[in-house]
Amino acid sequence: MKLHRFMLSLPNFDNQRLIFHAARQTVRKAEMARIAVHEWLNQHDSELEEWKAKTASELGISVSELEKRLLDAAQSRSN
């Protein structure tokens, strides 16, 4: 009877192991993406600053106001 219970629990163990493995892969992929974005932002920082200054000027607002609006828009999309 104990062997029978052990055999029934193997699929459950395998499912938990697969879920853990998938979660670990997801975290690793997210970290790789974060690093890639961070590197891209560092390489294009001057271009981004120029774009923000130009866009803020066209809108007649300060760069900090533009950044606030961009952040607010991004947060409202995620909600």
Backbone as JSON, one array per atom type, in Angstrom:
{
  "sequence": "MKLHRFMLSLPNFDNQRLIFHAARQTVRKAEMARIAVHEWLNQHDSELEEWKAKTASELGISVSELEKRLLDAAQSRSN",
  "N": [[0.81, -1.19, 0.0], [1.99, 1.25, 0.74], [3.8, 1.68, -1.33], [2.04, 2.09, -3.42], [0.85, 4.57, -2.68], [3.11, 6.15, -2.86], [3.61, 6.03, -5.6], [1.4, 7.41, -6.54], [1.93, 9.96, -5.66], [4.06, 10.84, -7.14], [3.39, 12.12, -9.71], [2.35, 14.54, -8.71], [4.61, 15.57, -7.4], [6.28, 15.87, -9.65], [4.84, 17.83, -11.05], [5.05, 20.0, -9.28], [7.79, 20.34, -9.33], [8.18, 21.03, -12.02], [6.73, 23.43, -12.11], [8.26, 24.98, -10.33], [10.67, 25.01, -11.76], [9.87, 26.38, -14.09], [9.19, 28.86, -12.98], [11.69, 29.66, -12.04], [13.05, 29.87, -14.48], [11.59, 31.95, -15.63], [12.19, 34.07, -13.9], [14.92, 34.25, -14.36], [14.94, 34.92, -17.1], [13.63, 37.38, -16.97], [15.48, 38.86, -15.51], [17.62, 38.85, -17.32], [16.47, 40.38, -19.35], [16.12, 42.79, -17.98], [18.77, 43.55, -17.58], [19.61, 43.86, -20.24], [17.96, 45.98, -21.08], [18.81, 47.98, -19.33], [21.49, 48.28, -20.16], [21.02, 49.2, -22.78], [19.71, 51.61, -22.27], [21.77, 52.99, -21.0], [23.58, 53.24, -23.13], [22.15, 54.87, -24.87], [21.56, 57.19, -23.56], [22.13, 59.97, -23.93], [20.72, 60.49, -26.3], [18.11, 60.0, -25.44], [17.82, 62.0, -23.51], [18.0, 64.26, -25.16], [15.69, 63.85, -26.72], [13.72, 64.05, -24.73], [14.07, 66.75, -23.94], [13.48, 68.1, -26.33], [10.84, 67.24, -26.85], [9.52, 68.14, -24.52], [9.9, 70.87, -24.85], [8.44, 71.3, -27.22], [5.89, 70.78, -26.25], [5.65, 72.77, -24.45], [6.3, 72.54, -21.76], [8.14, 71.69, -18.73], [11.05, 69.52, -18.56], [10.98, 67.87, -16.33], [8.23, 67.86, -15.81], [7.33, 66.57, -18.12], [8.54, 64.05, -17.72], [7.14, 63.28, -15.42], [4.53, 63.1, -16.45], [4.9, 61.04, -18.32], [5.56, 58.93, -16.6], [3.2, 58.78, -15.07], [1.4, 58.03, -17.12], [2.43, 55.52, -17.81], [2.02, 54.14, -15.42], [-0.76, 54.21, -15.25], [-1.46, 52.58, -17.36], [-0.57, 50.12, -16.48], [-2.32, 49.49, -14.51]],
  "CA": [[0.0, 0.0, 0.0], [2.86, 2.42, 0.77], [4.33, 1.86, -2.68], [0.95, 2.64, -4.22], [0.76, 5.99, -2.33], [4.31, 6.79, -3.41], [3.42, 6.14, -7.04], [0.4, 8.44, -6.79], [2.46, 11.27, -5.34], [5.08, 11.24, -8.12], [2.94, 13.16, -10.63], [2.25, 15.79, -7.97], [5.98, 16.04, -7.23], [6.75, 16.32, -10.96], [4.18, 19.1, -11.35], [5.66, 21.03, -8.44], [9.15, 20.54, -9.84], [8.06, 21.76, -13.28], [6.31, 24.79, -11.79], [9.43, 25.65, -9.78], [11.62, 25.21, -12.85], [9.33, 27.44, -14.95], [9.32, 30.12, -12.26], [13.11, 30.02, -12.04], [13.38, 30.3, -15.83], [10.96, 33.24, -15.82], [12.98, 35.05, -13.16], [16.2, 34.4, -15.07], [14.68, 35.67, -18.33], [13.32, 38.76, -16.58], [16.75, 39.48, -15.13], [18.37, 39.08, -18.56], [15.81, 41.5, -20.03], [16.43, 43.99, -17.2], [20.16, 43.91, -17.87], [19.66, 44.35, -21.62], [17.33, 47.32, -21.13], [19.7, 48.88, -18.61], [22.62, 48.56, -21.04], [20.53, 50.01, -23.9], [19.47, 52.95, -21.76], [23.08, 53.62, -20.79], [24.17, 53.56, -24.44], [21.35, 55.87, -25.58], [21.15, 58.19, -22.58], [22.15, 61.32, -24.49], [19.6, 60.59, -27.25], [16.87, 60.09, -24.66], [17.78, 63.34, -22.9], [17.68, 65.19, -26.25], [14.28, 63.65, -27.06], [12.89, 64.62, -23.66], [14.16, 68.21, -24.0], [12.77, 68.55, -27.52], [9.41, 66.99, -26.66], [9.03, 69.07, -23.48], [9.86, 72.2, -25.46], [7.3, 71.33, -28.15], [4.66, 70.79, -25.45], [5.66, 73.97, -23.61], [6.41, 72.15, -20.35], [9.51, 71.36, -18.32], [11.45, 68.12, -18.71], [10.48, 67.13, -15.16], [6.79, 67.67, -16.0], [7.21, 65.51, -19.14], [8.87, 62.78, -17.07], [6.02, 62.96, -14.53], [3.41, 62.66, -17.3], [5.24, 59.72, -18.87], [5.45, 57.97, -15.5], [1.76, 58.63, -14.78], [0.8, 57.27, -18.22], [2.89, 54.13, -17.7], [1.36, 53.55, -14.26], [-2.18, 54.01, -15.52], [-1.56, 51.42, -18.26], [-0.33, 48.88, -15.74], [-3.46, 49.25, -13.58]],
  "C": [[0.86, 1.26, 0.0], [3.44, 2.71, -0.61], [3.27, 2.49, -3.58], [0.79, 4.15, -3.95], [1.94, 6.76, -2.91], [4.15, 7.02, -4.91], [2.42, 7.24, -7.38], [0.96, 9.84, -6.54], [3.53, 11.73, -6.35], [4.58, 12.28, -9.12], [2.81, 14.52, -9.95], [3.64, 16.4, -7.77], [6.52, 16.59, -8.56], [6.12, 17.66, -11.34], [4.79, 20.24, -10.55], [7.07, 21.36, -8.94], [9.12, 21.35, -11.14], [7.65, 23.21, -13.05], [7.49, 25.58, -11.23], [10.44, 25.96, -10.87], [11.15, 26.35, -13.76], [9.47, 28.79, -14.28], [10.77, 30.59, -12.25], [13.54, 30.52, -13.41], [12.81, 31.69, -16.1], [11.76, 34.33, -15.12], [14.3, 35.3, -13.87], [16.01, 35.21, -16.35], [14.37, 37.13, -18.02], [14.59, 39.51, -16.2], [17.6, 39.77, -16.37], [17.78, 40.27, -19.31], [16.13, 42.81, -19.31], [17.84, 44.48, -17.5], [20.28, 44.49, -19.28], [19.07, 45.75, -21.74], [18.24, 48.34, -20.45], [20.9, 49.26, -19.48], [22.2, 49.46, -22.2], [20.31, 51.45, -23.44], [20.78, 53.69, -21.52], [23.7, 54.06, -22.11], [23.44, 54.71, -25.13], [20.88, 57.0, -24.67], [21.11, 59.59, -23.18], [21.01, 61.53, -25.49], [18.27, 60.74, -26.52], [16.72, 61.47, -24.02], [17.43, 64.39, -23.95], [16.21, 65.09, -26.62], [13.37, 64.27, -26.01], [12.9, 66.15, -23.71], [13.36, 68.76, -25.18], [11.26, 68.4, -27.34], [8.81, 67.93, -25.63], [8.92, 70.48, -24.05], [8.67, 72.33, -26.4], [5.97, 71.41, -27.41], [4.55, 72.02, -24.56], [5.67, 73.66, -22.12], [7.87, 71.86, -20.02], [9.78, 69.87, -18.54], [10.91, 67.3, -17.53], [8.97, 66.89, -15.25], [6.55, 66.58, -17.04], [7.48, 64.16, -18.52], [7.74, 62.34, -16.16], [4.84, 62.44, -15.35], [3.67, 61.27, -17.89], [5.09, 58.63, -17.81], [3.99, 57.71, -15.14], [1.07, 57.78, -15.85], [1.18, 55.79, -18.13], [2.2, 53.44, -16.53], [-0.11, 53.31, -14.51], [-2.4, 52.84, -16.46], [-1.4, 50.12, -17.5], [-1.46, 48.55, -14.78], [-4.65, 48.74, -14.27]]
}
